[in-house]
Amino acid sequence: MITLSKPVVVCQKGDVLTPEQCKILELFEQTMAIFRVKVYASLVGETFTQLINEDEDEEDEDEDMFA
């Protein structure tokens, strides 16, 4: 178990993190980024499949990304 004797600020919003800062955040299980991928289409061999219509995508942009 990891404990600190006093409060410590590891980083501020917008900082470029060092490897040491990243390791500290990892040890305390603090997520600093959300990675999302939106797949619009797929191409398997010669088969193209459109998965998301551009009109549908515009509706999704208003969603809260941290909900």
PDB file of N, CA, C and O in Angstrom:
ATOM      1  N   MET A   1       0.833  -1.181   0.000  1.00  0.00           N
ATOM      2  CA  MET A   1       0.000   0.000   0.000  1.00  0.00           C
ATOM      3  C   MET A   1       0.878   1.245   0.000  1.00  0.00           C
ATOM      4  O   MET A   1       1.867   1.321   0.730  1.00  0.00           O
ATOM      5  N   ILE A   2       0.509   2.213  -0.821  1.00  0.00           N
ATOM      6  CA  ILE A   2       1.270   3.451  -0.918  1.00  0.00           C
ATOM      7  C   ILE A   2       0.533   4.531  -0.141  1.00  0.00           C
ATOM      8  O   ILE A   2      -0.673   4.709  -0.307  1.00  0.00           O
ATOM      9  N   THR A   3       1.257   5.248   0.703  1.00  0.00           N
ATOM     10  CA  THR A   3       0.665   6.363   1.442  1.00  0.00           C
ATOM     11  C   THR A   3       1.577   7.575   1.347  1.00  0.00           C
ATOM     12  O   THR A   3       2.791   7.453   1.186  1.00  0.00           O
ATOM     13  N   LEU A   4       0.967   8.738   1.452  1.00  0.00           N
ATOM     14  CA  LEU A   4       1.729   9.988   1.448  1.00  0.00           C
ATOM     15  C   LEU A   4       1.560  10.664   2.798  1.00  0.00           C
ATOM     16  O   LEU A   4       0.488  10.607   3.400  1.00  0.00           O
ATOM     17  N   SER A   5       2.616  11.301   3.270  1.00  0.00           N
ATOM     18  CA  SER A   5       2.543  11.966   4.567  1.00  0.00           C
ATOM     19  C   SER A   5       1.890  13.345   4.472  1.00  0.00           C
ATOM     20  O   SER A   5       1.456  13.891   5.486  1.00  0.00           O
ATOM     21  N   LYS A   6       1.816  13.914   3.269  1.00  0.00           N
ATOM     22  CA  LYS A   6       1.172  15.211   3.074  1.00  0.00           C
ATOM     23  C   LYS A   6       0.642  15.289   1.641  1.00  0.00           C
ATOM     24  O   LYS A   6       1.098  14.534   0.781  1.00  0.00           O
ATOM     25  N   PRO A   7      -0.302  16.178   1.369  1.00  0.00           N
ATOM     26  CA  PRO A   7      -0.837  16.319   0.001  1.00  0.00           C
ATOM     27  C   PRO A   7       0.259  16.734  -0.995  1.00  0.00           C
ATOM     28  O   PRO A   7       1.119  17.558  -0.684  1.00  0.00           O
ATOM     29  N   VAL A   8       0.207  16.158  -2.170  1.00  0.00           N
ATOM     30  CA  VAL A   8       1.191  16.447  -3.214  1.00  0.00           C
ATOM     31  C   VAL A   8       0.455  16.703  -4.522  1.00  0.00           C
ATOM     32  O   VAL A   8      -0.444  15.946  -4.888  1.00  0.00           O
ATOM     33  N   VAL A   9       0.830  17.765  -5.228  1.00  0.00           N
ATOM     34  CA  VAL A   9       0.279  18.040  -6.555  1.00  0.00           C
ATOM     35  C   VAL A   9       1.211  17.396  -7.570  1.00  0.00           C
ATOM     36  O   VAL A   9       2.380  17.768  -7.675  1.00  0.00           O
ATOM     37  N   VAL A  10       0.696  16.445  -8.306  1.00  0.00           N
ATOM     38  CA  VAL A  10       1.515  15.728  -9.288  1.00  0.00           C
ATOM     39  C   VAL A  10       1.581  16.511 -10.591  1.00  0.00           C
ATOM     40  O   VAL A  10       2.640  16.589 -11.213  1.00  0.00           O
ATOM     41  N   CYS A  11       0.451  17.097 -11.012  1.00  0.00           N
ATOM     42  CA  CYS A  11       0.428  17.853 -12.253  1.00  0.00           C
ATOM     43  C   CYS A  11      -0.785  18.780 -12.259  1.00  0.00           C
ATOM     44  O   CYS A  11      -1.698  18.641 -11.446  1.00  0.00           O
ATOM     45  N   GLN A  12      -0.772  19.718 -13.186  1.00  0.00           N
ATOM     46  CA  GLN A  12      -1.873  20.650 -13.400  1.00  0.00           C
ATOM     47  C   GLN A  12      -2.467  20.391 -14.776  1.00  0.00           C
ATOM     48  O   GLN A  12      -1.816  19.817 -15.649  1.00  0.00           O
ATOM     49  N   LYS A  13      -3.703  20.816 -14.957  1.00  0.00           N
ATOM     50  CA  LYS A  13      -4.358  20.670 -16.251  1.00  0.00           C
ATOM     51  C   LYS A  13      -3.520  21.356 -17.336  1.00  0.00           C
ATOM     52  O   LYS A  13      -3.098  22.502 -17.180  1.00  0.00           O
ATOM     53  N   GLY A  14      -3.289  20.633 -18.435  1.00  0.00           N
ATOM     54  CA  GLY A  14      -2.519  21.173 -19.557  1.00  0.00           C
ATOM     55  C   GLY A  14      -1.030  20.895 -19.504  1.00  0.00           C
ATOM     56  O   GLY A  14      -0.324  21.169 -20.474  1.00  0.00           O
ATOM     57  N   ASP A  15      -0.525  20.353 -18.389  1.00  0.00           N
ATOM     58  CA  ASP A  15       0.901  20.035 -18.266  1.00  0.00           C
ATOM     59  C   ASP A  15       1.291  18.896 -19.200  1.00  0.00           C
ATOM     60  O   ASP A  15       0.495  17.994 -19.462  1.00  0.00           O
ATOM     61  N   VAL A  16       2.516  18.945 -19.694  1.00  0.00           N
ATOM     62  CA  VAL A  16       3.110  17.800 -20.378  1.00  0.00           C
ATOM     63  C   VAL A  16       3.778  16.980 -19.288  1.00  0.00           C
ATOM     64  O   VAL A  16       4.649  17.471 -18.570  1.00  0.00           O
ATOM     65  N   LEU A  17       3.360  15.725 -19.172  1.00  0.00           N
ATOM     66  CA  LEU A  17       3.823  14.905 -18.062  1.00  0.00           C
ATOM     67  C   LEU A  17       5.151  14.225 -18.345  1.00  0.00           C
ATOM     68  O   LEU A  17       5.443  13.827 -19.473  1.00  0.00           O
ATOM     69  N   THR A  18       5.943  14.103 -17.297  1.00  0.00           N
ATOM     70  CA  THR A  18       7.196  13.351 -17.368  1.00  0.00           C
ATOM     71  C   THR A  18       6.874  11.874 -17.130  1.00  0.00           C
ATOM     72  O   THR A  18       5.794  11.557 -16.633  1.00  0.00           O
ATOM     73  N   PRO A  19       7.778  10.979 -17.472  1.00  0.00           N
ATOM     74  CA  PRO A  19       7.554   9.561 -17.189  1.00  0.00           C
ATOM     75  C   PRO A  19       7.324   9.299 -15.693  1.00  0.00           C
ATOM     76  O   PRO A  19       6.541   8.420 -15.331  1.00  0.00           O
ATOM     77  N   GLU A  20       8.003  10.057 -14.832  1.00  0.00           N
ATOM     78  CA  GLU A  20       7.848   9.880 -13.392  1.00  0.00           C
ATOM     79  C   GLU A  20       6.439  10.271 -12.937  1.00  0.00           C
ATOM     80  O   GLU A  20       5.833   9.579 -12.118  1.00  0.00           O
ATOM     81  N   GLN A  21       5.921  11.384 -13.472  1.00  0.00           N
ATOM     82  CA  GLN A  21       4.565  11.805 -13.135  1.00  0.00           C
ATOM     83  C   GLN A  21       3.547  10.761 -13.605  1.00  0.00           C
ATOM     84  O   GLN A  21       2.594  10.450 -12.890  1.00  0.00           O
ATOM     85  N   CYS A  22       3.753  10.232 -14.790  1.00  0.00           N
ATOM     86  CA  CYS A  22       2.856   9.203 -15.315  1.00  0.00           C
ATOM     87  C   CYS A  22       2.856   7.976 -14.423  1.00  0.00           C
ATOM     88  O   CYS A  22       1.800   7.396 -14.170  1.00  0.00           O
ATOM     89  N   LYS A  23       4.012   7.576 -13.946  1.00  0.00           N
ATOM     90  CA  LYS A  23       4.119   6.398 -13.079  1.00  0.00           C
ATOM     91  C   LYS A  23       3.394   6.636 -11.754  1.00  0.00           C
ATOM     92  O   LYS A  23       2.715   5.740 -11.252  1.00  0.00           O
ATOM     93  N   ILE A  24       3.532   7.830 -11.189  1.00  0.00           N
ATOM     94  CA  ILE A  24       2.840   8.151  -9.940  1.00  0.00           C
ATOM     95  C   ILE A  24       1.326   8.080 -10.144  1.00  0.00           C
ATOM     96  O   ILE A  24       0.611   7.505  -9.324  1.00  0.00           O
ATOM     97  N   LEU A  25       0.846   8.665 -11.237  1.00  0.00           N
ATOM     98  CA  LEU A  25      -0.586   8.623 -11.519  1.00  0.00           C
ATOM     99  C   LEU A  25      -1.063   7.194 -11.732  1.00  0.00           C
ATOM    100  O   LEU A  25      -2.160   6.830 -11.307  1.00  0.00           O
ATOM    101  N   GLU A  26      -0.249   6.394 -12.382  1.00  0.00           N
ATOM    102  CA  GLU A  26      -0.594   4.994 -12.595  1.00  0.00           C
ATOM    103  C   GLU A  26      -0.678   4.240 -11.264  1.00  0.00           C
ATOM    104  O   GLU A  26      -1.595   3.446 -11.054  1.00  0.00           O
ATOM    105  N   LEU A  27       0.274   4.489 -10.373  1.00  0.00           N
ATOM    106  CA  LEU A  27       0.279   3.819  -9.072  1.00  0.00           C
ATOM    107  C   LEU A  27      -0.968   4.156  -8.257  1.00  0.00           C
ATOM    108  O   LEU A  27      -1.476   3.311  -7.520  1.00  0.00           O
ATOM    109  N   PHE A  28      -1.460   5.388  -8.389  1.00  0.00           N
ATOM    110  CA  PHE A  28      -2.654   5.803  -7.664  1.00  0.00           C
ATOM    111  C   PHE A  28      -3.933   5.615  -8.485  1.00  0.00           C
ATOM    112  O   PHE A  28      -5.004   6.081  -8.098  1.00  0.00           O
ATOM    113  N   GLU A  29      -3.806   4.931  -9.615  1.00  0.00           N
ATOM    114  CA  GLU A  29      -4.934   4.594 -10.487  1.00  0.00           C
ATOM    115  C   GLU A  29      -5.754   5.822 -10.883  1.00  0.00           C
ATOM    116  O   GLU A  29      -6.984   5.796 -10.841  1.00  0.00           O
ATOM    117  N   GLN A  30      -5.068   6.890 -11.265  1.00  0.00           N
ATOM    118  CA  GLN A  30      -5.715   8.118 -11.708  1.00  0.00           C
ATOM    119  C   GLN A  30      -5.659   8.203 -13.231  1.00  0.00           C
ATOM    120  O   GLN A  30      -4.576   8.225 -13.817  1.00  0.00           O
ATOM    121  N   THR A  31      -6.821   8.250 -13.866  1.00  0.00           N
ATOM    122  CA  THR A  31      -6.903   8.351 -15.315  1.00  0.00           C
ATOM    123  C   THR A  31      -6.761   9.811 -15.721  1.00  0.00           C
ATOM    124  O   THR A  31      -7.447  10.674 -15.173  1.00  0.00           O
ATOM    125  N   MET A  32      -5.892  10.093 -16.660  1.00  0.00           N
ATOM    126  CA  MET A  32      -5.673  11.477 -17.098  1.00  0.00           C
ATOM    127  C   MET A  32      -6.161  11.725 -18.517  1.00  0.00           C
ATOM    128  O   MET A  32      -6.102  12.857 -18.998  1.00  0.00           O
ATOM    129  N   ALA A  33      -6.635  10.700 -19.184  1.00  0.00           N
ATOM    130  CA  ALA A  33      -7.109  10.882 -20.551  1.00  0.00           C
ATOM    131  C   ALA A  33      -8.191   9.857 -20.854  1.00  0.00           C
ATOM    132  O   ALA A  33      -8.242   8.778 -20.264  1.00  0.00           O
ATOM    133  N   ILE A  34      -9.037  10.222 -21.775  1.00  0.00           N
ATOM    134  CA  ILE A  34     -10.048   9.306 -22.279  1.00  0.00           C
ATOM    135  C   ILE A  34      -9.779   9.141 -23.764  1.00  0.00           C
ATOM    136  O   ILE A  34      -9.677  10.123 -24.500  1.00  0.00           O
ATOM    137  N   PHE A  35      -9.664   7.903 -24.197  1.00  0.00           N
ATOM    138  CA  PHE A  35      -9.385   7.614 -25.601  1.00  0.00           C
ATOM    139  C   PHE A  35     -10.609   6.949 -26.188  1.00  0.00           C
ATOM    140  O   PHE A  35     -11.034   5.889 -25.730  1.00  0.00           O
ATOM    141  N   ARG A  36     -11.175   7.579 -27.208  1.00  0.00           N
ATOM    142  CA  ARG A  36     -12.343   7.017 -27.879  1.00  0.00           C
ATOM    143  C   ARG A  36     -12.105   7.018 -29.375  1.00  0.00           C
ATOM    144  O   ARG A  36     -11.474   7.918 -29.930  1.00  0.00           O
ATOM    145  N   VAL A  37     -12.628   5.986 -30.009  1.00  0.00           N
ATOM    146  CA  VAL A  37     -12.522   5.854 -31.456  1.00  0.00           C
ATOM    147  C   VAL A  37     -13.923   5.695 -32.017  1.00  0.00           C
ATOM    148  O   VAL A  37     -14.712   4.897 -31.511  1.00  0.00           O
ATOM    149  N   LYS A  38     -14.231   6.448 -33.054  1.00  0.00           N
ATOM    150  CA  LYS A  38     -15.518   6.315 -33.719  1.00  0.00           C
ATOM    151  C   LYS A  38     -15.238   5.761 -35.109  1.00  0.00           C
ATOM    152  O   LYS A  38     -14.600   6.417 -35.933  1.00  0.00           O
ATOM    153  N   VAL A  39     -15.716   4.555 -35.362  1.00  0.00           N
ATOM    154  CA  VAL A  39     -15.481   3.890 -36.637  1.00  0.00           C
ATOM    155  C   VAL A  39     -16.630   4.249 -37.580  1.00  0.00           C
ATOM    156  O   VAL A  39     -17.787   3.915 -37.325  1.00  0.00           O
ATOM    157  N   TYR A  40     -16.297   4.924 -38.652  1.00  0.00           N
ATOM    158  CA  TYR A  40     -17.301   5.352 -39.620  1.00  0.00           C
ATOM    159  C   TYR A  40     -17.591   4.279 -40.667  1.00  0.00           C
ATOM    160  O   TYR A  40     -18.714   4.162 -41.156  1.00  0.00           O
ATOM    161  N   ALA A  41     -16.575   3.506 -41.000  1.00  0.00           N
ATOM    162  CA  ALA A  41     -16.744   2.501 -42.047  1.00  0.00           C
ATOM    163  C   ALA A  41     -15.660   1.442 -41.888  1.00  0.00           C
ATOM    164  O   ALA A  41     -14.674   1.633 -41.175  1.00  0.00           O
ATOM    165  N   SER A  42     -15.869   0.323 -42.571  1.00  0.00           N
ATOM    166  CA  SER A  42     -14.843  -0.715 -42.561  1.00  0.00           C
ATOM    167  C   SER A  42     -14.652  -1.237 -43.982  1.00  0.00           C
ATOM    168  O   SER A  42     -15.565  -1.213 -44.807  1.00  0.00           O
ATOM    169  N   LEU A  43     -13.448  -1.702 -44.232  1.00  0.00           N
ATOM    170  CA  LEU A  43     -13.115  -2.295 -45.518  1.00  0.00           C
ATOM    171  C   LEU A  43     -12.448  -3.628 -45.230  1.00  0.00           C
ATOM    172  O   LEU A  43     -11.330  -3.675 -44.717  1.00  0.00           O
ATOM    173  N   VAL A  44     -13.134  -4.702 -45.559  1.00  0.00           N
ATOM    174  CA  VAL A  44     -12.603  -6.041 -45.365  1.00  0.00           C
ATOM    175  C   VAL A  44     -12.525  -6.676 -46.739  1.00  0.00           C
ATOM    176  O   VAL A  44     -13.541  -6.934 -47.384  1.00  0.00           O
ATOM    177  N   GLY A  45     -11.300  -6.922 -47.174  1.00  0.00           N
ATOM    178  CA  GLY A  45     -11.109  -7.421 -48.540  1.00  0.00           C
ATOM    179  C   GLY A  45     -11.614  -6.373 -49.509  1.00  0.00           C
ATOM    180  O   GLY A  45     -11.100  -5.255 -49.541  1.00  0.00           O
ATOM    181  N   GLU A  46     -12.613  -6.723 -50.298  1.00  0.00           N
ATOM    182  CA  GLU A  46     -13.200  -5.770 -51.226  1.00  0.00           C
ATOM    183  C   GLU A  46     -14.591  -5.321 -50.774  1.00  0.00           C
ATOM    184  O   GLU A  46     -15.320  -4.687 -51.537  1.00  0.00           O
ATOM    185  N   THR A  47     -14.956  -5.651 -49.534  1.00  0.00           N
ATOM    186  CA  THR A  47     -16.281  -5.313 -49.029  1.00  0.00           C
ATOM    187  C   THR A  47     -16.215  -4.061 -48.157  1.00  0.00           C
ATOM    188  O   THR A  47     -15.579  -4.064 -47.103  1.00  0.00           O
ATOM    189  N   PHE A  48     -16.878  -2.986 -48.605  1.00  0.00           N
ATOM    190  CA  PHE A  48     -16.935  -1.729 -47.874  1.00  0.00           C
ATOM    191  C   PHE A  48     -18.275  -1.641 -47.144  1.00  0.00           C
ATOM    192  O   PHE A  48     -19.328  -1.861 -47.741  1.00  0.00           O
ATOM    193  N   THR A  49     -18.230  -1.321 -45.861  1.00  0.00           N
ATOM    194  CA  THR A  49     -19.455  -1.182 -45.069  1.00  0.00           C
ATOM    195  C   THR A  49     -19.427   0.154 -44.341  1.00  0.00           C
ATOM    196  O   THR A  49     -18.498   0.421 -43.580  1.00  0.00           O
ATOM    197  N   GLN A  50     -20.425   0.991 -44.561  1.00  0.00           N
ATOM    198  CA  GLN A  50     -20.539   2.255 -43.841  1.00  0.00           C
ATOM    199  C   GLN A  50     -21.290   1.982 -42.547  1.00  0.00           C
ATOM    200  O   GLN A  50     -22.409   1.470 -42.575  1.00  0.00           O
ATOM    201  N   LEU A  51     -20.681   2.321 -41.409  1.00  0.00           N
ATOM    202  CA  LEU A  51     -21.258   2.016 -40.109  1.00  0.00           C
ATOM    203  C   LEU A  51     -21.996   3.202 -39.508  1.00  0.00           C
ATOM    204  O   LEU A  51     -23.017   3.023 -38.844  1.00  0.00           O
ATOM    205  N   ILE A  52     -21.491   4.415 -39.732  1.00  0.00           N
ATOM    206  CA  ILE A  52     -22.103   5.627 -39.193  1.00  0.00           C
ATOM    207  C   ILE A  52     -22.336   6.597 -40.332  1.00  0.00           C
ATOM    208  O   ILE A  52     -21.436   6.889 -41.121  1.00  0.00           O
ATOM    209  N   ASN A  53     -23.542   7.083 -40.402  1.00  0.00           N
ATOM    210  CA  ASN A  53     -23.897   8.087 -41.392  1.00  0.00           C
ATOM    211  C   ASN A  53     -23.396   9.443 -40.896  1.00  0.00           C
ATOM    212  O   ASN A  53     -23.447   9.695 -39.693  1.00  0.00           O
ATOM    213  N   GLU A  54     -22.917  10.318 -41.766  1.00  0.00           N
ATOM    214  CA  GLU A  54     -22.418  11.631 -41.362  1.00  0.00           C
ATOM    215  C   GLU A  54     -23.484  12.432 -40.636  1.00  0.00           C
ATOM    216  O   GLU A  54     -23.154  13.182 -39.717  1.00  0.00           O
ATOM    217  N   ASP A  55     -24.750  12.302 -41.012  1.00  0.00           N
ATOM    218  CA  ASP A  55     -25.839  13.018 -40.344  1.00  0.00           C
ATOM    219  C   ASP A  55     -26.002  12.535 -38.901  1.00  0.00           C
ATOM    220  O   ASP A  55     -26.274  13.340 -38.010  1.00  0.00           O
ATOM    221  N   GLU A  56     -25.842  11.251 -38.665  1.00  0.00           N
ATOM    222  CA  GLU A  56     -25.932  10.698 -37.317  1.00  0.00           C
ATOM    223  C   GLU A  56     -24.804  11.213 -36.447  1.00  0.00           C
ATOM    224  O   GLU A  56     -25.000  11.455 -35.256  1.00  0.00           O
ATOM    225  N   ASP A  57     -23.615  11.386 -37.030  1.00  0.00           N
ATOM    226  CA  ASP A  57     -22.443  11.841 -36.289  1.00  0.00           C
ATOM    227  C   ASP A  57     -22.660  13.240 -35.732  1.00  0.00           C
ATOM    228  O   ASP A  57     -22.241  13.518 -34.608  1.00  0.00           O
ATOM    229  N   GLU A  58     -23.301  14.128 -36.481  1.00  0.00           N
ATOM    230  CA  GLU A  58     -23.524  15.494 -36.019  1.00  0.00           C
ATOM    231  C   GLU A  58     -24.373  15.513 -34.762  1.00  0.00           C
ATOM    232  O   GLU A  58     -24.162  16.364 -33.897  1.00  0.00           O
ATOM    233  N   GLU A  59     -25.329  14.597 -34.634  1.00  0.00           N
ATOM    234  CA  GLU A  59     -26.164  14.518 -33.451  1.00  0.00           C
ATOM    235  C   GLU A  59     -25.348  14.092 -32.234  1.00  0.00           C
ATOM    236  O   GLU A  59     -25.592  14.581 -31.131  1.00  0.00           O
ATOM    237  N   ASP A  60     -24.388  13.195 -32.414  1.00  0.00           N
ATOM    238  CA  ASP A  60     -23.586  12.671 -31.312  1.00  0.00           C
ATOM    239  C   ASP A  60     -22.592  13.685 -30.768  1.00  0.00           C
ATOM    240  O   ASP A  60     -22.150  13.535 -29.629  1.00  0.00           O
ATOM    241  N   GLU A  61     -22.220  14.704 -31.523  1.00  0.00           N
ATOM    242  CA  GLU A  61     -21.213  15.661 -31.091  1.00  0.00           C
ATOM    243  C   GLU A  61     -21.640  16.444 -29.864  1.00  0.00           C
ATOM    244  O   GLU A  61     -20.789  16.930 -29.119  1.00  0.00           O
ATOM    245  N   ASP A  62     -22.944  16.578 -29.637  1.00  0.00           N
ATOM    246  CA  ASP A  62     -23.445  17.345 -28.510  1.00  0.00           C
ATOM    247  C   ASP A  62     -23.410  16.565 -27.204  1.00  0.00           C
ATOM    248  O   ASP A  62     -23.630  17.144 -26.140  1.00  0.00           O
ATOM    249  N   GLU A  63     -23.140  15.276 -27.260  1.00  0.00           N
ATOM    250  CA  GLU A  63     -23.111  14.466 -26.043  1.00  0.00           C
ATOM    251  C   GLU A  63     -21.958  14.884 -25.152  1.00  0.00           C
ATOM    252  O   GLU A  63     -20.904  15.296 -25.636  1.00  0.00           O
ATOM    253  N   ASP A  64     -22.165  14.775 -23.838  1.00  0.00           N
ATOM    254  CA  ASP A  64     -21.119  15.076 -22.872  1.00  0.00           C
ATOM    255  C   ASP A  64     -20.086  13.955 -22.913  1.00  0.00           C
ATOM    256  O   ASP A  64     -20.416  12.804 -22.625  1.00  0.00           O
ATOM    257  N   MET A  65     -18.849  14.271 -23.264  1.00  0.00           N
ATOM    258  CA  MET A  65     -17.848  13.237 -23.428  1.00  0.00           C
ATOM    259  C   MET A  65     -17.378  12.643 -22.094  1.00  0.00           C
ATOM    260  O   MET A  65     -16.701  11.615 -22.097  1.00  0.00           O
ATOM    261  N   PHE A  66     -17.715  13.256 -20.966  1.00  0.00           N
ATOM    262  CA  PHE A  66     -17.293  12.722 -19.681  1.00  0.00           C
ATOM    263  C   PHE A  66     -18.445  12.129 -18.891  1.00  0.00           C
ATOM    264  O   PHE A  66     -18.311  11.870 -17.695  1.00  0.00           O
ATOM    265  N   ALA A  67     -19.572  11.913 -19.548  1.00  0.00           N
ATOM    266  CA  ALA A  67     -20.740  11.357 -18.842  1.00  0.00           C
ATOM    267  C   ALA A  67     -20.534   9.908 -18.526  1.00  0.00           C
ATOM    268  O   ALA A  67     -21.408   9.275 -17.935  1.00  0.00           O
TER     269      ALA A  67
END
